[in-house]
Amino acid sequence: MSIIVNTREMEYIPEETMTQLLKRMKYMFPLVVVKIDGVVIPRVEFPETTFPDGVNIEIIHLISGG
């Protein structure tokens, strides 16, 4: 059982939320965009968003600058 996160295979943990996955990956960036199978997930939904085995997740860290 596994998921793909940013093209990397990772262990699937049943009932893990997006917030927990980000913490497990040490992604504590203030600005991230998450797509699950191509669908953007609003940040306010991270704590309640779970995902199935075999899903493809893309996490994009936004950087601001000038």
N, CA, C and O of each residue as an XYZ file, in Angstrom:
264
protein
N       0.841     -1.171      0.000
C       0.000      0.000      0.000
C       0.890      1.239      0.000
O       1.749      1.408      0.865
N       0.661      2.107     -0.999
C       1.501      3.287     -1.110
C       0.755      4.421     -1.808
O      -0.277      4.221     -2.448
N       1.311      5.605     -1.660
C       0.834      6.797     -2.358
C       2.031      7.401     -3.079
O       3.177      7.101     -2.746
N       1.769      8.237     -4.049
C       2.831      8.953     -4.756
C       2.735     10.419     -4.354
O       1.694     11.052     -4.530
N       3.815     10.950     -3.820
C       3.864     12.361     -3.420
C       5.027     13.006     -4.161
O       6.187     12.655     -3.944
N       4.703     13.952     -5.038
C       5.718     14.633     -5.842
C       6.629     13.625     -6.537
O       7.852     13.758     -6.488
N       6.054     12.643     -7.168
C       6.711     11.568     -7.937
C       7.476     10.568     -7.064
O       8.163      9.697     -7.598
N       7.376     10.672     -5.745
C       8.081      9.768     -4.830
C       7.080      8.829     -4.157
O       6.065      9.276     -3.624
N       7.366      7.548     -4.183
C       6.482      6.586     -3.538
C       6.673      6.636     -2.023
O       7.795      6.622     -1.517
N       5.548      6.694     -1.319
C       5.577      6.747      0.138
C       4.584      5.749      0.703
O       3.667      5.304      0.013
N       4.778      5.405      1.962
C       3.859      4.492      2.639
C       2.491      5.141      2.792
O       2.381      6.315      3.147
N       1.455      4.364      2.521
C       0.076      4.819      2.730
C      -0.316      4.503      4.171
O      -0.149      3.374      4.634
N      -0.835      5.498      4.869
C      -1.310      5.319      6.236
C      -2.812      5.594      6.219
O      -3.219      6.739      6.023
N      -3.646      4.569      6.422
C      -5.098      4.767      6.391
C      -5.556      5.867      7.348
O      -5.067      5.976      8.473
N      -6.491      6.666      6.884
C      -7.104      7.759      7.659
C      -6.146      8.912      7.957
O      -6.491      9.800      8.737
N      -4.960      8.924      7.363
C      -4.047     10.052      7.539
C      -4.648     11.275      6.841
O      -5.143     11.171      5.719
N      -4.603     12.416      7.499
C      -5.113     13.649      6.892
C      -3.982     14.348      6.142
O      -2.808     14.013      6.300
N      -4.364     15.325      5.325
C      -3.357     16.082      4.588
C      -2.448     16.826      5.554
O      -1.244     16.913      5.316
N      -2.993     17.362      6.631
C      -2.171     18.041      7.638
C      -1.132     17.081      8.215
O       0.030     17.456      8.378
N      -1.531     15.862      8.522
C      -0.609     14.871      9.075
C       0.459     14.466      8.057
O       1.622     14.282      8.414
N       0.061     14.329      6.790
C       1.040     13.990      5.749
C       2.072     15.093      5.603
O       3.268     14.816      5.514
N       1.622     16.345      5.578
C       2.561     17.466      5.469
C       3.531     17.473      6.647
O       4.721     17.736      6.475
N       3.025     17.189      7.830
C       3.878     17.141      9.026
C       4.874     15.978      8.928
O       6.050     16.127      9.259
N       4.385     14.816      8.468
C       5.271     13.646      8.318
C       6.396     13.945      7.327
O       7.519     13.471      7.499
N       6.098     14.728      6.296
C       7.101     15.077      5.288
C       7.935     16.288      5.691
O       8.851     16.689      4.974
N       7.604     16.871      6.860
C       8.291     18.064      7.369
C       8.087     19.268      6.451
O       8.982     20.099      6.295
N       6.890     19.355      5.841
C       6.512     20.486      5.007
C       5.764     21.474      5.886
O       4.542     21.391      6.008
N       6.466     22.389      6.488
C       5.853     23.387      7.364
C       5.896     24.768      6.718
O       5.863     25.785      7.410
N       5.971     24.798      5.390
C       6.006     26.066      4.677
C       4.673     26.797      4.848
O       3.627     26.147      4.875
N       4.678     28.118      4.962
C       3.425     28.838      5.155
C       2.531     28.845      3.911
O       1.311     28.952      4.029
N       3.121     28.732      2.736
C       2.350     28.773      1.496
C       2.578     27.493      0.690
O       3.632     27.315      0.078
N       1.593     26.616      0.696
C       1.660     25.402     -0.124
C       0.328     25.217     -0.846
O      -0.734     25.595     -0.351
N       0.422     24.629     -2.020
C      -0.753     24.225     -2.780
C      -0.701     22.711     -2.861
O       0.348     22.139     -3.158
N      -1.830     22.055     -2.600
C      -1.898     20.602     -2.635
C      -2.930     20.182     -3.672
O      -4.055     20.682     -3.692
N      -2.527     19.255     -4.530
C      -3.444     18.682     -5.508
C      -3.490     17.170     -5.277
O      -2.454     16.512     -5.181
N      -4.694     16.640     -5.192
C      -4.890     15.199     -5.067
C      -5.513     14.730     -6.372
O      -6.635     15.109     -6.710
N      -4.774     13.903     -7.100
C      -5.219     13.452     -8.427
C      -5.681     14.618     -9.287
O      -6.695     14.533     -9.979
N      -4.915     15.720     -9.234
C      -5.181     16.872    -10.083
C      -6.192     17.862     -9.556
O      -6.427     18.888    -10.196
N      -6.805     17.593     -8.406
C      -7.814     18.492     -7.826
C      -7.184     19.283     -6.682
O      -6.653     18.701     -5.736
N      -7.246     20.613     -6.774
C      -6.686     21.479     -5.736
C      -7.541     21.374     -4.474
O      -8.768     21.455     -4.529
N      -6.867     21.192     -3.334
C      -7.530     21.090     -2.041
C      -7.322     22.408     -1.284
O      -6.178     22.797     -1.052
N      -8.387     23.097     -0.899
C      -8.232     24.336     -0.131
C      -7.522     24.076      1.208
O      -7.770     23.068      1.870
N      -6.657     24.980      1.582
C      -5.872     24.835      2.811
C      -6.756     24.602      4.041
O      -6.388     23.828      4.924
N      -7.911     25.260      4.106
C      -8.789     25.097      5.268
C      -9.330     23.673      5.376
O      -9.811     23.277      6.438
N      -9.259     22.900      4.297
C      -9.743     21.526      4.315
C      -8.643     20.498      4.638
O      -8.948     19.313      4.769
N      -7.392     20.912      4.766
C      -6.292     19.984      5.052
C      -6.546     19.124      6.294
O      -6.300     17.919      6.247
N      -7.036     19.708      7.425
C      -7.210     18.898      8.633
C      -8.231     17.770      8.497
O      -8.165     16.794      9.244
N      -9.170     17.885      7.563
C     -10.196     16.848      7.432
C     -10.073     16.040      6.141
O     -10.839     15.102      5.918
N      -9.108     16.404      5.289
C      -8.963     15.723      4.006
C      -8.116     14.464      4.156
O      -6.946     14.525      4.535
N      -8.730     13.321      3.849
C      -8.006     12.049      3.787
C      -7.976     11.618      2.324
O      -8.627     12.233      1.480
N      -7.230     10.572      2.028
C      -7.063     10.148      0.646
C      -6.903      8.633      0.592
O      -6.471      8.018      1.566
N      -7.251      8.029     -0.543
C      -7.177      6.575     -0.662
C      -5.777      6.082     -1.030
O      -4.922      6.856     -1.460
N      -5.570      4.807     -0.855
C      -4.349      4.138     -1.275
C      -4.179      4.323     -2.782
O      -5.160      4.297     -3.524
N      -2.952      4.508     -3.230
C      -2.650      4.598     -4.649
C      -2.830      5.973     -5.259
O      -2.653      6.139     -6.466
N      -3.179      6.961     -4.449
C      -3.450      8.306     -4.947
C      -2.147      9.020     -5.327
O      -1.069      8.698     -4.825
N      -2.283      9.999     -6.231
C      -1.150     10.827     -6.636
C      -1.348     12.219     -6.036
O      -2.326     12.902     -6.341
N      -0.413     12.631     -5.185
C      -0.500     13.921     -4.497
C       0.655     14.795     -4.959
O       1.804     14.359     -5.020
N       0.324     16.029     -5.281
C       1.344     16.995     -5.665
C       1.325     18.123     -4.649
O       0.283     18.733     -4.409
N       2.480     18.399     -4.050
C       2.602     19.476     -3.070
C       3.555     20.513     -3.651
O       4.707     20.213     -3.965
N       3.053     21.740     -3.788
C       3.841     22.809     -4.382
C       4.074     23.878     -3.327
O       3.130     24.429     -2.761
N       5.341     24.161     -3.072
C       5.728     25.180     -2.091
C       5.866     26.506     -2.840
O       6.701     26.636     -3.735
N       5.051     27.478     -2.470
C       5.097     28.785     -3.113
C       6.145     29.663     -2.430
O       6.270     29.672     -1.205
N       6.882     30.388     -3.239
C       7.929     31.267     -2.735
C       7.650     32.673     -3.240
O       7.382     32.875     -4.425
N       7.712     33.635     -2.344
C       7.531     35.016     -2.779
C       8.888     35.703     -2.767
O       9.802     35.288     -2.054
N       9.000     36.705     -3.523
C      10.260     37.434     -3.594
C      10.135     38.609     -4.530
O       9.060     38.902     -5.052
N      11.233     39.264     -4.730
C      11.155     40.448     -5.588
C      12.376     40.645     -6.401
O      12.456     41.601     -7.172
